[in-house]
Amino acid sequence: MSFVPAGVLLRAAQSGGYAVGAFNFNNLEILQAIVRAAEAEKAPVILQATPGAIRYAGLDYLAALARAAAKNAAVPLALHLDHGTDPGLVEECVRAGFSSVMIDGSKLPLEKNIALTRQVLEVARRAGVSVEAELGRISGTEDEITVAEREALFTDPEEARFFVEQTGVDSLAVAVGTAHGVYRGEPRLDLERLSKIRELVPVPLVLHGSSGVPDDAIREAIARGVQKINIDTDIRLAFLGAVRQALTEKPGEIDPRKILSPAREAAVEVVRKKIRLFGSAGKAG
């Protein structure tokens, strides 16, 4: 099986009223965990690699690992560049076989974000690759900003409508109160803003920074029109927690497989739970 454009998976989710999980990986074990969980739940998933993951593992290695997973996978998989900011890297990922890319111009003024997104769309369309863009800024959980400042970072619904009309992007990541990293308190999503964006924007919506968001808030976000949900930190926490436990129980262990195997299984369980939460279990057909 080859990679599926993420746009195909997200349009099906939009019609079916569920969300597709987009799970970050940067090594073999986490990739295996995501695919095993997807197959166990009979769910489509999006495999994501950030520029940081690419710097760590190498683009060729990550792409080859993902292709090996897709070759025998029993469920549809997309391979996606997460938070790409450099059009050059986007082009490299397209050439490497990614079926989806994100161009993140959210820190730019609106018109420059539109121009950057159009530039990437021109390259991606020729290769049949889906494009995700971002409008509004999703902060880090350690950012020291006030409530008013945080509100100013949120996606403006009318700007979202204009942005999608001007670009024709396949999906749009919106800022409605999530953040990247480990939350210090309970995140509060601006669900009314999300509903307004959904009314004005026809393309699938993406929720970044979703690790640590309460399940009820995730369900409500899906009900209000989110079709792609990004998860990274929750996987890392489970994976590293299992590594620490293995090293504590057997401090003399020198076989990495015996340390990483339980970590992989811990990651499988996290991904399976998220898939069920998103409503995508059983949607692989």
N, C-alpha and C positions, 0 to 999 in steps of 0.2 A: 504494500500500500504506500502511495506517495503522500506528501503533505497536501492538506486541503487549505485553500485560502481562508484566513480567519473570517473574512466577510461572509463566506458561505455558511459557516457554523453560526455566526451571530444573527444572520437573517432568519435562519431556522429557529433560533432561540426567541427572536422577536415575534415570530408567528406563533410559537408554542408557549409563550409566557414563562420562560425560564431563563437562567443565565448560564453561560459557559465559564468554567473555571480556567483562569490563565495562571499557570504555576511556574515560578522561576526556578531555574536549575543552573548550576555551575560545575557539577561533577557527575560522574557515572552513577553513583548510588542514588542521588536525588532524582536524576532522570529516570532511572529504573523504577523508583518508588512512584513517581507520577504516572507512568505508563501502567504499572501493575494495578494501581488504584483505579485508573480509568477502565481497564479491562474488567476488573472485579465488579465495578458498578455499571458496566456497559454504557459508558459516557464518552462523548467527545471532549477533548481537552486541547488547550493551547499551551505549548511548551514555550517558555520565554527565556531569553538571555539578554542581560543588560550589557552596555558597553564595558562595565566593570568586570562582568563575568567573562566577556570576550578577551579583555586584557589579561585576566588570570589564567584562563585555560587555552586560549587561542581559538580564533574563528574556525579554522579547519578542523580542529579536534571536536569542538562543540557541534558543528554541523555534521561531522561524520558520526558522532555518537547518536545524534537525533535521527539521522537517516537509518542507522542500524535499528533503532527502536521502531521507526515507522515501517520498515521493510516487513516485519512480522507482526505488527500490531493488529489487533482484532477490532480496534475502534478508530474513528477518524482523529487525526492529529494535525494541528497547525504548528509551524515553527515561526516564532515571532521575535523581532528585535524590540525590546522594551526600552523606552526613554532614549531613543536615538536623537542626538542633537546635531550630528555631523552628516551632511548629505553624502560625503565620501564613504563613511562607514555604512550608510544605508545601501549604497550601490554595491559595496563589497558583500553585504549580507544577501542582496538579491542575487548576485552572481554565485554565492555559496549555496543557493537553493532555499533560502527562507521563503515561506509562502505569505508572510505578513511582516510589515515594518511599522514602527511608530516613529514619527518625526515630532519631537517635542520643542515647539517654539513658544511655549507658554510664558517664558520670561521676556519675550520680545513684544514691542507694540503690536497692536492688532494687524495693521497692514503688512508689517514685516513677517508676522506669523503666517499670514495668508500667502505671501510670496514664497516663503520657505516651503510651505506645505505643497503649493502648486509645483515647485521645482521637483520635489520628491515624487509627487503623483505622476509626473511626466515619465520618470524613470520606471516607477513601479508598474504603471499601467501596461507598458510594453511587455513586461514579463508576467502579467497576470497575477501580480502580487497585491494583496490588500494593504491599505494605508489607514493607520490610526493617527489622529492628531490630538492635541490637548489645548484647551482654552480655560484660563483661570489657573492658579498655581496651587499645587498640592504640597504643603509645607512638610518639613521634617518635624518629628515629635519633639525635638530638642530646640526648635526655633523659639526664641524669646520674642513673641509678638502679642499684642493686645487683642482683645475681642474685635475691636473696630478694625484693626489692621488685618486680622484674619478674614473678616467679612469682605474687605476690599480685594482679597485674593480670590474670592469665590467667582464662579462662572456667571456672567451676566446672561440671562436667557435671550435677550434680543441680540446681543453680540454673537451668541451661539448660533442663532438662526442665520444671521448674516454670514458668519464664517463658513457654515456648511453650504449655503447657497453659492458662495464665491469660490469654494474649493472643490466641492463634490466628493469630499473625503468619505471613506467607507464606515468609519466609526469615530466617535468623539469622546475623549476622556474629559470628565467634568469635575470641578472642585466644589464639593458641597459639604465639606467638613471632615474628610478623612485626612490622614497624614501617613508618611512613610516612617517605618521603625516601630519601636515598642511604645505604646501609649502610656503616659503617666497618669491619666485619668480616663474616664469613660468618654469616648468620642460622641459628639452629638451632631447628627446629620441634619442639614437643612432640607427636609423632605419636600416642603412646599416649593422651594426653588427647583428641586429636581423635577417635580411635577410640571412646573411651568416650562422648563427646558424641554421636557418630553412633548408637551403640546406644540412647541414651535419647531422642534428638530426631528426630522423623519428617520435619521440613521440610528443604528444601535449606539447606546451610551455605555461608557466604560467607567468603572469605579476603581480607582487606584488606592493603595494604602489600606486595604480592607482587612488585613490581619488585625485581630484584636477588636474589631467592631462587633457588638452584640448580635447574636443570631436574629433577634426580632427586627433589628434595624436593617440587616441584610435582606431579610424577607420583604420588608416594606419597600426597600430600594428596588428590588426586583419587581414588585407589584407596581411600582411607579415608573418602570421603564428601563432599568439597567439590564444589559444583556451580557456584559463581560465583567468579571470580577477578578482582580489581581491579588494573588496571595504569594508572599515570600517569607516574611518574618515568622509566621506561625510554623512553617516548615523548618526553618533554621532552628527555632527554639526546641522543637521536638527532636530534631536530628542531634543537635549538640547536647541536649539533655541526656539522650541515650548514650552518647559517646562518653560523657562525664561519668555516668553510672557504671558503664562497662570498665572504665579505667579505675574507678573507685573499688569495684568488686574484685578486679583482677589487675592490680597495679603492675604486676610483672609480665603481663601479656605483651608479646612482641609481634603477633600476627595481626596486621591491620584488618584482615577480613573478619576476625572475631570481634573487633571493635566496631567496624562499620556495618556489619550485617544487622545487629539490633537497631542501629540508627536508621538504616534503610527501612526496616519494618515500622519504626515509629513514624517515619515520614509517610509511609503508605496509609497508616490509620488517619493521619491528619487530612490527607488529600481525599480519602474516601468520605470522611465526615463533611468536608466542604462540598463535595460533589452532591451529596444528598441534600445539604442545605440549599444549594443553588437550584435544585429541581432538575438537574440534568442527568440524573441516574436513569438508565434505560433509554436514553435518547440517541444512542450511537447508530441505530438503524436508519 
